[in-house]
């Protein structure tokens, strides 16, 4: 599972390319809005939700 943290511009072509590349390499992908990074509880909710839905997946974070 690749978690991509979008830049201040949101989901732009760079993020889409990064998501597509990770997907083509066999990763499931998730993009996170950077506004959610300021709220630790929101980050925990996102990560816990991913862990619950895909418990055997390894998580990789990518910041753009």
C-alpha positions in Angstrom: 0.0 0.0 0.0 1.5 3.3 -1.1 0.2 6.4 0.7 1.0 9.5 -1.3 0.7 12.9 0.5 -0.3 15.5 -2.0 1.4 18.9 -2.2 -0.3 22.2 -1.6 -1.7 22.1 -5.1 -3.8 19.0 -4.3 -4.0 16.0 -6.7 -2.1 17.3 -9.8 -0.4 15.5 -12.7 2.7 14.8 -10.6 0.6 13.0 -7.9 -1.4 11.2 -10.6 1.8 10.0 -12.2 3.2 8.9 -8.8 0.0 7.0 -8.0 -0.1 5.3 -11.4 3.5 4.3 -11.2 3.1 2.8 -7.8 -0.1 1.0 -8.9 1.7 -0.4 -12.0 4.4 -1.7 -9.7 1.8 -3.7 -7.8 0.9 -1.3 -4.9 -2.5 -0.3 -3.9 -2.5 3.5 -3.7 -4.1 6.2 -1.5 -3.7 10.0 -1.8 -4.0 12.1 1.3 -4.9 15.8 1.3 -2.2 17.8 3.0 -4.8 19.7 5.1 -5.2 16.4 7.0 -1.6 16.4 8.1 -2.2 19.2 10.6 -4.6 17.0 12.6 -2.8 14.0 14.2 -6.2 12.4 15.0 -7.2 12.6 11.4 -3.9 10.9 10.3 -4.4 8.2 12.9 -7.9 7.6 11.6 -6.7 7.3 8.0 -3.9 4.9 8.8 -6.1 2.8 11.1 -8.8 2.6 8.5 -6.3 1.4 5.9 -4.9 -1.2 8.4 -8.4 -2.4 9.1 -9.3 -2.8 5.5 -6.0 -4.3 4.4 -4.4 -5.8 7.5 -1.7 -7.8 5.6 -0.5 -4.9 3.5 2.8 -3.1 4.2 2.4 0.7 4.3 4.7 3.0 2.4 4.5 6.8 2.7 5.5 9.1 -0.1 5.5 12.9 0.3 5.4 15.1 -2.8 
